[in-house]
Amino acid sequence: MNPRADRANRIVLALLGFVLLVAGAAGIAAGLFLFGNDALLPAEATTFIAANHSWFWPAVVAAAVLLALLGLLWVTAQLASDRVSRLELASDPAAAAARCC
């Protein structure tokens, strides 16, 4: 693969891993009530969601599906490589050396 693409993949995966690690730790801490008995979302956010905004959850689902499709696109791009599809093996080393250069 391309060294720039490899570096970009490593950086993006490291940042994504860090964000997911922090989010997971925050979720565990909230589940253990280390932040107190308060809800995870502020009261304004829960009233906004509950106040007859029927578009909110479908928008969340659409964003999640979009992220999943982008992830699938990224994985398929990782599987495509520049490898040789066919390799000829020569039984005569002298013939292979002559054909090489």
N, C-alpha and C positions, 0 to 999 in steps of 0.2 A: 504494500500500500504506500501511499504518499506520506512522507514524514510530516508534512503540515497537517494532514487529516488525522494521523496518529496522535499528534500533539493536541489537536483540537478535541479529539475524542477523550483523551485522558483528562484534559482540563474540565470539559463539560461533565464527564462522569464523576470526577472528584467533587465538583461543586454540587451536583445533584445528590451525591451520597452524603455530603455534609448537611445539605438542607433537609434531607429525609431523616438523618440521624437526629438533628435538632428537633424536628417535628415529632418524631417518635418519642424522644425523651420528654418533650412537653406533654404529649398525650399520656404517657405513663404517669408523669407527675400530676396531671389533672385528674387522672383516674384514681390516684392515691390521695386526692384532696390536699396536695401540698400547696396549692394556691388558695386554699380556703374552700368554703362551700359555695362560692360564686359560680355562676354558669360560665362556660367558655366564651360565649358571645355576650357583648354588652346588651343591656335591656333595649336600647334603641334598635339594635339589629334584629332582635327577636320580635319586637313589635312591628318592624317594617316587613319582615317575612310573613308574619301572621295576619297582617292588615290587608287581606284580600289581594295580594300580589301573586296571582296565579302563574305569572310568567317566570318567577324566580327559580323554582326547582327545575322546570324544563331547560332553562338557560344553564343551570349548573350541570345537568346531564349532557347538554350539547357541548359544553366546554370539556367535560370529561371524555366524551367520545372523540372530540377533536384531538385532545392530548394523546389518547390511545392510538389513533390513526397516525399521528406524527411519530410516535414511538415505534409503531410497526414499520413505517417508512424508513426510519433510521436503522432498524434491525435488518431489513432487507438490503439496505445500502451496505451494511457491514458484511453481509454474506457474499456480495458481489466482489470478486477480487480480480487481480491481474495475473492469476496463475495460468500456466500453460495448459491448454486443454488436451494436447496430444504430445507425446514424447517419443521420438524415434530412438531406438536402441540399435547400435551398430555392433555386429559380431566381430568385425575386423577393426582393431584400434587404429591401424594405419589409414584406413579409408575414412574413419571418423575424424582423424587429425587433418587429413587433406580437405575434407568437406568443411571443417571448422573455420578456417581462415581464408 
